[in-house]
């Protein structure tokens, strides 16, 4: 993984095969895999983001700038989240390959 300056990763969290750009904040006990996250994204505690270990392909989940991923959110692999989304759009499980605008 590549973590740019200003990225903070909470206790018990794992970031694997991912790129987190400037000023991302990862809460505690978060799992991020095969994800590219633009600047200024906050991942709440206990989130699960990106493809499963041993998944079928290497297409990453992409998260646009200035998003707040709620605690315990589940975002599958190959998803695209546009920048600056209303957090209410992310209160449900986001399935494989979904695009949220």
N, C-alpha and C positions, 0 to 999 in steps of 0.2 A: 504493500500500500504506500501511497504518498500522502503525507499530511503537510499542508502549507502552514506558514507561520500564523499564530493566533488560534490554531485548532486546539480545543480542550477535549480530552476523552476521560469520562468518568470511571470510577472504580468498577471493576468487573466487566467492563465493556470490551468488545472485540471488533476491530476493523480489519477486514481481510480482502485482498484483491480489489482495493478501492482507491479513489482519489477524493480527498476532501480539501476544497479550496479554502482560502482565507476565512478565519473567524467562524468556523463551524463549531458548535458546542454539542458534544455527545454526552447524554446523561449516563446514569449508572445502569449496569446490566443490559446494555444495548448490544445487538448483533447487527453489523453492517457488512454485507458481502457483495462483491461485483456491483459497486455503486459509484457513480460520479456525482458529487454534490457541489454545486456552485457556492459562491460566497454567502456567508451570513445565514446559515441554516442551523436551526436548533432541533436536536433529536431528543424527545422526552425519554424519561426512564423506561426501561423494559421494552423498547421498540425492537422490531425485527424488520430489517430492510434489505432487499436484494435477493438474488437467487439462492437456492438451497445448495448446500455442499454436494458436489457431484452432479449438479444440474445438467440439463441436456445441451446447453450452449454457453457461449461467452458474451452474450449481448447484455450490457450493464443496465441497471436501473439508473435513470438520470433525474436529478432533483434540481430544479431551478432556484435562483437566488432568493434570499429572504423568505424562506418558508419555515413554519414552526410545526414540526411533526409531533402530534400529541403523544403523551405517555401511553405505552402499551400498544401503539399502532402497529399494524402489520401491512407491509408493502412488499409485494412479491417481486420476482425477477422480471427483467425486460420492461419495466414500467417507465413512464415519463410523467413528471409532475412539473407543470409550468411554473414560472416565478410568481411569487407573492400571492399564493392561493389563500382563500378564506379557510382558516383552520377547520371550519365545520365540514368542508368537503373531505377531510381526512379522518373523520371520526368512525369510519367503517374499514373493514379489511379491503385493501386494494389488490385485486387479482392479477395474475400473471399477464403481462403485456398491456395493461390498462394505460390509457392516457387521460390525465386529469388536467382540465383547462380552467 
